Amino acid sequence: MPALKLLTLPPAVAESWDWQLEAACRDRDAALFFHPDNERGDARDDRIAAAKEVCRTCPVQAQCLRHALRTREPYGIWGGTTEDERRAARSRGRAGSLSL
């Protein structure tokens, strides 16, 4: 009878997301990071600036940005970047060069 091979299981899903426990945005209102319908102009610019300010102080900003780029997050502020900034970086092929 052949010997049984032990399979290596993938890491727990929680390990892939543990970085979020340290996120500066964790206890913030999600509306700061995701625009409401029809938000434009100064209101949008002010909300984005406030969200990015939170990101600048975040100890897991790099992990957040990597997640957003890897999963192609289509909405919101992730790792201090807007969806437009991430889309532009991908189209230029420079996603790895986004500065934190």
C-alpha distances in whole Angstrom, upper triangle without the diagonal:
4,7,9,12,15,18,22,24,27,30,32,35,37,37,38,41,42,45,47,47,50,51,55,55,53,56,58,59,57,60,61,58,58,61,63,64,67,67,69,72,73,70,67,68,69,66,64,65,65,61,61,63,60,57,59,59,55,53,50,52,50,47,48,50,46,45,48,48,44,44,47,49,52,54,56,56,53,53,57,57,58,56,59,58,54,55,57,55,52,55,56,53,53,51,50,54,55,57,56
4,6,9,12,15,18,21,24,27,29,32,35,34,35,38,39,42,44,44,47,48,52,52,50,53,56,57,54,57,58,55,55,59,60,61,64,64,66,69,69,68,64,65,66,63,60,62,62,58,58,60,57,54,56,56,52,50,47,49,46,43,45,46,43,42,45,44,40,41,44,46,49,51,53,53,50,50,53,53,55,53,55,55,51,52,54,52,49,51,53,49,50,48,46,50,51,53,53
4,6,10,13,16,18,22,25,27,30,32,31,32,36,36,39,41,42,44,46,49,50,48,51,53,54,52,55,56,53,53,57,59,60,63,63,65,67,68,66,62,63,64,60,58,60,59,56,55,57,54,52,53,53,49,47,44,46,44,41,43,44,41,40,43,42,39,39,43,44,47,50,51,51,48,47,51,51,53,51,54,53,49,50,53,50,48,50,51,48,48,46,45,48,49,51,50
4,6,9,13,15,19,21,23,26,29,28,29,32,33,36,38,38,41,42,46,46,44,47,50,51,49,52,53,50,50,53,55,56,59,59,61,64,64,62,59,60,60,57,55,57,56,52,52,54,51,49,51,50,46,44,41,43,41,38,40,41,38,37,40,39,36,36,40,41,44,46,47,48,44,44,48,48,50,48,51,50,46,47,50,48,45,48,49,45,46,44,42,46,47,48,48
4,6,9,12,16,18,21,23,26,25,26,29,30,33,35,36,38,39,43,44,42,45,47,48,46,49,50,47,47,51,52,54,57,57,58,61,61,59,56,57,57,54,52,54,53,49,49,51,48,45,47,47,43,41,38,40,38,34,37,38,34,33,36,36,32,33,36,38,41,43,44,45,41,41,45,45,46,45,48,47,43,44,46,44,41,44,45,42,42,40,39,42,43,45,44
4,6,9,13,15,17,20,23,22,23,26,27,29,32,32,34,36,40,40,38,41,44,45,43,46,47,44,44,48,50,51,54,54,56,58,58,56,53,54,54,51,49,51,50,46,46,48,45,42,44,44,40,37,35,37,35,32,34,35,32,31,34,34,30,31,34,36,39,41,42,42,38,38,42,42,44,43,45,45,41,42,45,42,40,43,44,40,41,38,37,40,41,42,41
4,6,9,12,15,17,20,19,20,23,24,27,29,30,32,33,37,37,35,39,41,42,40,43,44,41,41,44,46,48,51,50,52,55,55,53,50,51,51,48,46,48,47,43,43,45,42,39,41,41,37,35,32,34,32,29,31,32,29,27,30,30,27,27,31,32,35,37,38,39,35,35,39,39,40,39,42,41,37,38,41,39,36,39,40,37,37,35,33,37,38,39,38
4,7,9,12,15,17,16,17,20,21,23,26,26,28,30,34,34,32,36,38,39,37,40,41,38,38,42,44,45,48,48,50,52,52,50,47,48,48,45,43,44,44,40,40,41,39,36,38,37,34,31,28,30,28,25,27,29,25,24,28,28,24,25,28,30,33,35,36,36,32,32,36,36,38,36,39,38,35,36,38,36,34,37,38,34,34,32,30,34,35,36,35
4,6,9,11,14,13,14,17,18,21,23,24,26,28,31,31,29,32,35,36,34,37,38,35,35,39,41,42,45,45,47,49,49,47,44,45,45,42,40,42,41,37,37,39,36,34,36,35,32,29,26,28,27,23,25,27,24,22,25,26,22,22,26,27,30,32,33,33,30,30,33,34,35,34,37,36,33,34,37,34,32,35,37,33,33,30,29,33,33,35,33
4,6,8,11,10,11,14,15,18,20,21,23,24,28,28,26,30,32,33,30,34,34,31,32,35,37,39,42,41,43,45,46,44,41,41,42,39,37,38,37,34,34,35,33,30,32,32,28,26,23,25,23,20,21,23,20,18,21,22,18,19,22,23,27,28,29,29,26,26,30,30,31,30,33,32,29,30,33,31,29,32,33,30,30,27,26,29,29,31,30
4,6,8,7,8,11,12,15,17,17,20,21,25,25,23,27,29,30,28,32,32,29,30,34,36,38,41,40,42,44,44,42,39,39,40,36,35,36,35,31,31,33,30,27,30,29,25,23,20,22,21,17,19,21,18,17,20,21,18,18,22,23,26,27,28,27,24,24,28,28,30,29,32,31,28,30,32,30,28,32,33,30,29,26,25,28,28,29,28
4,5,6,7,9,10,14,15,15,18,20,23,23,21,24,26,28,26,29,30,27,28,32,34,36,39,38,40,42,43,40,37,38,38,35,33,35,34,30,30,32,29,27,29,28,24,22,20,22,21,17,19,21,19,17,20,21,18,18,22,22,25,26,26,26,23,23,27,28,29,28,32,31,28,30,33,31,29,32,34,31,31,27,26,30,29,30,28
4,5,5,7,9,12,12,14,17,17,21,21,19,22,24,25,23,26,27,24,25,28,30,32,35,35,37,39,39,37,34,35,35,32,30,32,31,27,27,29,26,24,27,26,22,21,18,20,19,15,16,18,16,14,17,18,16,15,19,18,22,22,23,23,20,20,24,25,26,25,28,28,25,27,30,28,26,30,31,29,28,25,24,27,26,28,26
4,5,5,6,9,10,10,13,15,18,18,16,19,21,23,21,25,25,23,24,28,29,32,35,34,36,38,38,36,33,34,33,30,29,30,29,25,26,27,24,22,25,24,20,18,16,18,18,14,15,18,17,14,17,19,17,16,20,19,22,22,22,22,19,19,23,24,25,25,29,28,25,27,30,29,27,31,32,30,29,25,25,28,26,27,25
4,5,5,8,10,11,13,15,18,19,17,20,22,24,23,26,26,24,25,29,31,34,37,35,37,39,39,37,34,34,34,31,29,30,29,26,26,27,24,22,24,23,19,17,14,17,16,13,14,17,15,13,17,18,16,16,20,20,23,24,23,22,19,19,22,24,26,25,29,28,25,27,30,28,26,30,31,29,27,24,23,26,25,25,23
4,6,8,9,11,13,14,18,18,16,20,21,23,21,24,24,21,23,26,29,31,34,33,34,36,36,34,31,32,32,29,27,28,27,23,23,25,22,20,22,22,18,16,13,15,14,10,11,14,12,10,13,15,12,13,16,16,20,20,20,20,16,16,20,21,22,22,25,24,21,23,26,24,23,26,28,25,24,20,20,23,22,23,21
4,5,6,8,10,11,14,14,12,16,18,19,17,21,21,18,20,24,26,28,31,30,32,34,33,31,28,29,29,26,24,25,24,21,21,22,19,17,20,19,15,14,11,13,13,10,10,13,12,9,12,15,13,13,16,15,18,18,18,17,14,14,18,19,21,20,24,23,20,23,26,24,23,27,28,26,25,21,20,23,21,22,20
4,5,6,8,10,13,14,12,15,18,20,18,22,22,20,22,25,28,31,33,32,34,35,35,32,30,30,30,27,25,26,24,21,21,22,19,17,19,18,14,13,10,13,14,10,11,15,14,12,15,18,16,16,19,18,22,21,20,19,16,15,19,21,23,23,26,25,23,26,28,26,26,29,30,28,27,23,22,24,23,23,20
4,5,6,7,11,12,11,14,16,18,17,21,20,18,20,24,26,29,32,30,32,33,32,30,28,27,27,24,22,23,22,18,18,19,16,14,16,15,11,9,6,9,10,7,8,12,11,10,13,16,15,15,18,17,20,20,18,16,13,12,15,18,20,21,24,22,20,23,26,23,24,27,28,26,24,20,19,21,20,19,16
4,5,5,9,9,7,11,13,15,14,17,17,15,17,21,23,26,29,27,29,30,29,27,25,25,24,21,20,21,19,16,16,17,14,12,15,14,10,10,7,10,11,9,8,12,12,10,12,16,15,15,17,15,18,17,16,14,11,11,14,16,18,19,23,21,20,23,25,23,24,27,28,27,25,21,21,22,20,20,17
4,6,9,10,7,10,13,15,15,19,18,17,19,23,25,28,31,29,31,32,31,29,27,27,26,23,22,23,21,18,18,19,15,14,17,15,11,10,9,12,14,12,11,15,16,14,16,19,19,19,21,19,22,21,19,17,15,14,17,20,21,22,26,25,23,26,29,27,27,31,32,30,28,25,24,26,23,23,20
4,7,9,7,10,13,16,16,19,18,17,20,23,26,29,31,29,31,32,30,28,26,26,25,22,21,21,19,16,16,16,13,12,14,11,8,7,7,10,12,11,11,14,15,14,16,19,20,20,22,20,23,21,19,17,14,13,15,18,21,22,25,24,22,26,28,26,27,30,31,29,27,24,23,24,22,20,17
4,5,5,9,10,13,13,16,14,13,16,19,22,25,28,25,27,28,27,24,22,22,21,18,17,17,15,12,13,13,9,9,11,9,6,7,6,8,11,10,8,12,14,13,14,17,18,18,19,17,20,18,15,13,11,10,12,15,17,19,22,21,19,23,25,23,24,28,28,27,25,21,21,22,19,18,15
4,6,7,8,11,12,15,12,12,15,19,21,25,27,24,25,26,24,22,21,20,18,16,15,15,12,10,11,10,6,7,9,7,5,7,8,9,12,12,11,13,16,16,16,19,20,20,21,19,21,18,15,13,11,11,11,15,17,19,22,21,20,24,25,24,25,29,29,29,26,23,23,23,20,18,15
4,6,5,8,8,11,9,9,12,15,18,21,23,21,23,23,22,20,18,18,17,14,13,14,11,8,10,10,7,7,11,10,8,10,10,10,14,13,11,13,16,15,15,18,20,19,19,16,18,16,12,10,10,10,11,14,15,17,20,19,19,22,24,23,24,27,28,28,26,23,23,23,20,19,16
4,6,8,9,12,12,11,14,17,19,23,25,23,25,27,25,23,21,22,20,17,17,18,15,12,14,14,10,11,14,12,10,12,11,12,15,14,12,15,17,15,16,19,20,19,20,17,20,17,14,13,12,13,14,17,18,19,23,22,21,24,27,26,26,30,31,30,28,25,25,26,23,22,19
4,7,9,12,11,12,15,18,19,23,25,23,25,26,25,22,21,22,20,17,17,18,15,13,15,15,11,13,16,14,12,14,14,15,19,18,15,18,21,19,19,23,24,23,24,20,22,19,16,15,15,16,17,19,20,22,25,25,24,27,29,29,30,33,34,33,31,28,28,29,26,25,22
4,6,9,8,9,12,14,16,20,22,19,22,23,21,18,17,18,16,13,14,15,11,10,13,12,9,11,14,13,12,15,15,15,19,18,15,18,21,19,18,22,24,22,23,19,20,17,14,13,14,15,15,17,17,19,22,22,22,25,27,27,28,31,32,32,30,27,27,28,24,24,21
4,5,6,8,10,12,13,16,19,17,19,21,19,16,15,17,15,12,13,15,12,10,14,14,12,14,17,16,15,18,18,17,21,20,17,19,22,20,19,22,24,22,22,19,19,15,13,13,14,16,16,17,17,18,21,22,22,24,27,27,28,30,32,32,30,27,29,29,25,25,22
4,5,5,7,9,11,14,17,15,18,20,19,16,14,16,15,11,12,14,12,10,13,14,12,13,17,17,15,18,17,16,19,18,15,17,19,17,16,19,21,19,19,15,15,12,9,10,11,14,14,15,14,15,18,19,19,21,24,24,25,27,29,29,28,24,26,27,23,23,21
4,5,5,7,7,11,14,12,14,17,16,13,11,14,13,9,11,13,11,10,13,15,13,14,18,18,18,21,20,18,21,21,17,18,21,20,17,21,23,21,20,16,15,12,9,10,13,16,15,15,14,15,17,19,19,21,23,24,25,27,29,30,28,25,27,28,24,24,22
4,6,7,9,13,15,12,14,15,14,11,10,11,10,6,8,10,7,6,10,11,10,11,14,15,15,18,18,16,19,19,16,17,20,19,17,20,22,21,20,16,16,12,9,9,11,14,12,13,12,14,16,17,18,20,22,23,24,26,27,28,26,24,25,25,22,21,19
4,7,10,13,15,12,14,16,15,13,10,12,11,8,7,10,9,6,9,11,10,10,13,15,14,17,16,14,16,16,13,13,17,15,13,16,19,17,16,12,12,9,5,5,8,11,10,10,9,11,13,14,14,17,19,19,20,23,24,25,23,20,22,22,19,19,17
4,7,10,12,10,13,15,15,13,10,12,12,9,9,12,12,9,12,14,14,14,17,18,17,20,19,17,19,19,15,15,18,16,14,17,19,17,15,12,11,7,4,7,10,13,12,12,9,10,13,14,14,16,18,19,20,22,24,25,24,21,23,24,20,21,20
4,7,8,6,9,12,13,10,7,10,11,8,9,12,12,11,13,16,16,16,19,21,20,23,22,20,22,22,18,18,21,20,16,19,21,19,17,14,12,8,7,9,13,16,14,13,10,11,12,15,16,16,18,20,21,22,25,26,25,22,25,25,22,23,22
4,6,6,9,13,14,10,9,13,13,10,12,15,15,14,17,19,19,19,22,24,23,27,25,23,25,25,21,22,24,22,19,22,24,22,20,17,14,11,10,13,16,19,18,17,14,14,16,18,19,19,22,24,24,25,28,29,28,26,29,29,25,26,25
4,6,9,13,15,12,11,14,15,13,14,18,18,17,20,22,22,23,25,27,27,30,28,26,28,28,24,24,26,24,21,23,26,23,21,18,15,12,12,15,18,22,21,19,16,15,16,19,20,19,22,24,25,25,28,29,29,27,30,30,27,28,28
4,6,10,12,10,9,13,15,13,14,18,18,18,20,23,23,24,26,28,28,32,30,28,30,30,26,25,28,27,23,25,28,25,23,20,17,14,14,17,20,23,22,20,16,16,16,19,21,20,22,24,25,25,28,30,29,28,31,31,27,29,28
4,7,9,7,6,9,11,10,11,14,15,15,17,19,20,21,23,25,25,29,28,25,27,28,24,23,27,25,22,24,27,25,22,19,17,14,13,14,18,21,19,17,14,14,15,17,19,19,21,23,24,25,27,29,28,26,29,29,25,26,26
4,7,6,5,8,10,10,11,13,15,15,17,19,21,21,23,26,26,30,29,26,28,29,25,24,27,26,23,24,28,26,23,21,18,15,14,15,19,22,19,17,14,15,14,17,19,19,19,22,24,24,25,28,27,26,29,28,25,25,25
4,6,6,6,9,10,11,12,14,16,17,18,21,21,22,25,26,30,29,26,28,30,26,25,28,28,25,26,29,28,25,23,20,18,16,17,20,22,19,18,15,16,15,17,20,20,20,23,25,25,26,28,27,26,29,28,24,25,25
4,5,5,6,8,10,10,12,14,15,16,18,20,21,23,25,28,28,25,27,29,26,25,28,28,25,27,30,29,27,24,22,19,17,17,20,22,19,18,16,18,17,18,21,22,22,24,26,27,27,30,28,27,30,28,25,24,24
4,6,5,6,9,10,11,12,14,15,17,19,20,22,23,27,27,24,27,28,24,24,27,27,24,26,29,28,25,22,20,17,15,15,19,21,18,17,15,17,17,18,21,22,22,24,27,27,28,30,29,27,30,29,25,25,24
4,5,5,6,9,10,11,12,14,16,16,18,21,21,25,24,21,24,25,21,21,24,24,20,22,25,24,22,19,17,14,12,12,16,18,15,14,11,13,13,15,17,18,19,21,23,23,25,27,25,24,26,25,22,22,21
4,6,5,6,9,10,11,12,15,15,16,19,20,24,23,20,23,24,21,20,24,24,21,22,26,25,22,20,18,15,13,12,16,17,14,13,11,13,13,14,17,18,18,20,22,23,24,26,24,23,25,23,20,20,19
4,5,5,6,9,10,11,13,14,15,17,19,23,23,20,23,24,21,21,25,24,22,24,27,26,24,21,20,17,14,13,16,17,14,14,13,16,16,16,19,21,21,22,25,26,27,28,27,25,27,25,22,21,20
4,5,5,6,9,10,11,13,14,16,17,21,21,18,21,22,19,19,22,22,19,21,25,23,22,19,18,14,11,10,13,15,12,13,11,14,15,15,18,19,20,22,24,25,26,28,26,24,25,25,21,20,19
4,5,5,6,9,10,10,12,15,15,19,18,15,18,19,16,15,19,19,16,18,22,21,19,16,15,12,9,7,11,12,9,9,8,11,12,12,14,16,17,18,20,22,22,24,22,20,22,21,17,17,16
4,5,5,6,9,10,10,13,14,18,18,15,18,20,17,17,20,21,18,20,24,23,22,19,19,16,12,10,13,13,9,10,10,14,14,14,16,18,19,19,22,24,24,25,23,21,22,21,17,16,15
4,5,5,7,9,10,12,13,17,17,15,18,20,17,17,21,21,19,21,24,24,23,20,20,16,13,10,13,13,10,12,12,16,17,16,18,21,21,22,24,26,27,28,25,23,24,23,19,18,16
4,5,5,6,9,10,11,15,14,12,15,16,13,14,17,17,15,18,21,20,19,16,16,13,10,7,9,10,8,9,10,13,15,14,15,18,19,20,22,24,25,25,23,20,22,21,17,16,14
4,5,5,6,9,10,13,13,10,13,15,12,12,16,16,15,17,20,20,19,16,17,14,11,7,9,8,5,7,9,12,14,12,14,17,18,17,20,22,22,23,20,18,19,18,14,13,11
4,5,5,7,9,13,14,11,15,17,15,15,18,19,18,20,23,23,22,20,20,18,14,11,12,11,8,11,13,16,18,16,17,21,21,21,23,26,25,26,23,21,21,20,17,15,12
4,5,6,7,10,11,10,13,15,13,14,17,17,16,19,22,22,21,19,20,17,13,10,11,10,8,12,13,16,19,17,18,21,22,22,24,26,27,27,24,21,22,21,18,16,13
4,5,5,8,9,6,10,11,9,10,14,14,13,16,18,19,18,16,18,16,12,9,8,6,5,9,11,14,16,15,15,19,20,18,20,23,23,23,21,18,18,17,14,13,9
4,6,9,10,7,10,13,12,12,15,17,16,18,20,21,21,19,21,19,15,12,11,9,7,10,13,17,18,16,17,20,21,19,22,24,24,24,21,19,18,17,14,11,8
4,7,9,8,11,13,13,14,17,18,18,20,22,23,23,21,23,21,17,14,13,11,10,14,16,20,22,19,20,23,24,23,25,28,27,27,24,21,21,20,17,15,11
4,5,5,9,10,9,11,14,15,15,17,19,20,21,19,21,19,16,13,11,9,9,13,16,18,21,19,18,22,23,21,23,26,26,26,23,20,19,19,16,14,11
4,6,8,9,10,12,14,14,16,18,19,20,21,20,23,21,19,16,13,10,12,15,18,21,23,21,20,24,25,23,24,28,27,26,23,20,19,19,17,15,11
4,6,5,6,9,10,11,12,14,15,17,18,17,20,19,16,14,11,8,11,14,17,18,21,19,17,21,23,20,21,25,25,24,21,18,16,17,15,14,11
4,6,5,6,9,10,11,12,14,15,16,15,17,16,14,11,8,5,7,10,13,15,18,15,14,18,19,17,18,22,22,21,18,15,14,14,12,11,7
4,5,5,6,9,10,11,12,14,15,15,18,17,16,13,10,6,9,11,14,16,18,15,14,17,18,15,17,20,20,18,15,12,11,12,10,9,7
4,5,5,6,9,10,10,12,14,13,17,17,15,13,10,7,11,13,15,16,19,17,14,18,19,17,17,21,21,19,17,14,12,14,13,13,11
4,5,5,6,9,10,11,12,11,14,13,12,10,6,5,9,10,12,13,16,14,12,16,18,16,16,20,20,19,17,13,13,15,12,13,11
4,5,5,6,8,10,10,10,12,13,11,9,6,4,7,8,10,11,13,11,9,13,14,12,13,16,17,15,13,10,10,11,9,10,9
4,5,5,6,8,10,10,14,15,14,13,9,8,11,11,13,13,16,14,11,14,15,13,12,16,17,15,13,9,9,11,10,12,11
4,5,5,6,8,8,12,13,13,12,8,9,12,12,13,13,16,15,11,14,17,15,14,17,19,17,16,12,12,15,13,15,14
4,6,5,6,5,8,9,9,9,6,7,10,9,10,9,12,11,8,11,13,12,11,15,16,15,14,10,12,14,12,14,13
4,6,5,7,9,11,12,12,9,9,12,10,11,10,12,11,7,9,11,9,8,12,13,12,11,7,9,11,10,13,13
4,6,8,11,14,15,15,12,12,15,14,15,13,15,14,11,12,15,13,11,14,16,13,13,10,11,14,13,16,16
4,5,9,11,13,14,11,13,16,14,14,12,15,15,11,12,15,14,12,15,17,15,16,12,14,17,16,18,18
4,6,9,11,12,11,13,15,12,12,9,11,12,8,8,12,11,9,12,15,13,14,11,13,16,14,17,17
4,6,8,9,8,11,13,11,10,7,11,11,9,9,13,13,12,14,17,16,16,13,15,17,15,17,17
4,7,10,10,13,14,11,9,6,9,11,9,8,12,13,12,14,17,17,17,14,17,19,16,19,19
4,7,9,12,13,10,8,5,9,11,10,10,14,15,14,16,19,19,19,16,19,20,17,19,19
4,6,10,10,8,6,6,9,11,10,12,14,15,16,18,20,20,19,16,19,20,16,17,16
4,7,6,5,5,7,10,10,10,12,14,14,16,18,19,20,18,15,17,17,14,14,13
4,5,5,7,8,11,10,9,12,14,14,15,18,19,18,17,13,15,15,12,13,11
4,6,9,11,13,11,10,14,15,14,15,18,19,18,16,12,13,13,10,10,8
4,7,10,12,10,10,14,14,13,16,18,19,19,16,13,14,14,10,9,7
4,7,8,6,7,10,11,10,12,15,15,16,14,11,13,12,9,9,9
4,5,5,6,9,10,11,12,14,16,17,15,13,15,15,11,13,13
4,5,5,6,9,10,11,12,14,15,15,12,15,16,13,15,15
4,5,5,6,9,10,10,12,14,14,12,15,15,12,15,16
4,5,5,6,9,10,11,12,11,9,12,12,9,11,12
4,5,5,6,9,10,10,9,7,10,11,8,11,12
4,5,5,6,9,10,10,9,12,13,11,14,16
4,5,5,6,8,9,9,12,12,10,13,16
4,5,5,6,5,5,8,8,7,11,13
4,5,5,6,5,9,10,10,14,16
4,5,8,8,12,12,12,16,19
4,5,8,11,10,11,14,18
4,6,8,9,11,14,17
4,5,5,7,10,13
4,5,6,9,12
4,6,8,11
4,6,9
4,7
4
